[in-house]
């Protein structure tokens, strides 16, 4: 510890001996370094590497952390939650993973035979012709703009249902909520949907049981039950990275392991970067850590080594417009008077792209809201990489460019609302709470400056907000759009 340059907050984490510890680690605060040296410190004090359970959320993050530990001569098998769950289950039973498209195919089969399908989808009867409901139903099944959203909603519902540890009895509670809160016509529609999903869910679960198969949610849920019944490996420490992405069933698995082993827990994460609600992550588990793990200690890593103080000030003010966030004062030794630069275009970014690329010398990460946003980039050079905001999380670049900053349905923020049917499982708000966190992630990937390419005629509401809140950190750069004239035009 004396040989490396750890700050006082990182050292607090490494020296801390609390039973439950939550580490609030802002963007660029050196959380990975802190995790590595916490593990190194534990091993130096006599713990065996197999007494430390180290978990992160993706295979890529797992491999990255494991490689960094190896560089410090620490040989720990870092796990994802799913690989941990599968490992626990395989010790007691021989199971196989269900085929990837099985649930999707099962849903489609059920939709084809569902007698009241037309009442689930708001159909324009003029489009299909009035009268015969069977003709309308057949047309719906053949029309992707109607059937795909419903199929995706059912699939998401079942995945969220299992990730939040619900069981079939909870459908009665959903029906009670429906009867109590919804209008007459909505009640009918929601009742049909809930009955359909319950039918598919039961068929799906029975088939999995018959085939001795499990899905990704089962890897966690079944592991919880096995740990409670049979115990698990005698861990002394549990260290979790990216804890803000935890779902309820993953939290329950950790609680089950801790109750059987009496292991100490260190959870590391940042509520400002919680961006995976659609996969089941539950921010309440992070915000109310002490409710799930009593008498917990909380330590904040208060320094960033990536962003300038000016960018920290701008991004912090932006994210704290969300009501459900933990206030953190982050400091930086870096100074960049104008860390955010706005470049306007009139129709598309082709007008200004040549000038931007011409002036760019550093490695640049271009960040969009959707995969399809990449199509709007005219061309890229070797030093330019494109990623969505979700995929950019955890990465950094010398400079970043954010695109698709338009005020439209699929702009940034994305205005497409999740289906109303998912309200039974997740708390859906209309104030762009998660979109705001996603934009915060995009803003904080840079080591120097972030360039925002903005439609001058229709700017994103996030741009207007930044200009109103933090204009002193923003510089507007005027690039005259290139106009290409047709040489044959008179």
ABEGO torsion letter per residue (X at the ends): XAABBBBAAAAAAAABABABBBBBBBBGAGAAAAAAAAAAAAAAAGBBAAABBBBBABAAAAAAAAAAAAAAGBBBBBBBAAAAAAAAAAAABBBBBBBAAAAAAAAAAAAAABAAAAAABBBBAAAAEBEBAAAAAAAAAABAAAAAAAAAAAAAAAAAAAAAGBBAAAAAAAAAAAAAABBAAAAAAAAAAAAAAAAAAAAAAAAAAAAGBBBAAAAAAAAAAAAAAAEBBBBABBBBBGAAABBAAAAAAAAAAAAAAGBBBBBBEBAAABAAAAAGBBAAAAAAAAAABBGBBBBBBABBAABBAAAAAAAAAAAAABABBBBBBBBBABBBABABBBBBBAABAAAAAAAAAAABABBBBBBBABAAAAAABABBBAABBBBBAAAABGBBBABBBBBGBBBBAABOBBABBBBAAAAAABBBBAAGAAAAAAAAAAAAABABBBBBBBBAABBBAAAAAAAAAAAAABBBBBBBBBBBBBAABX
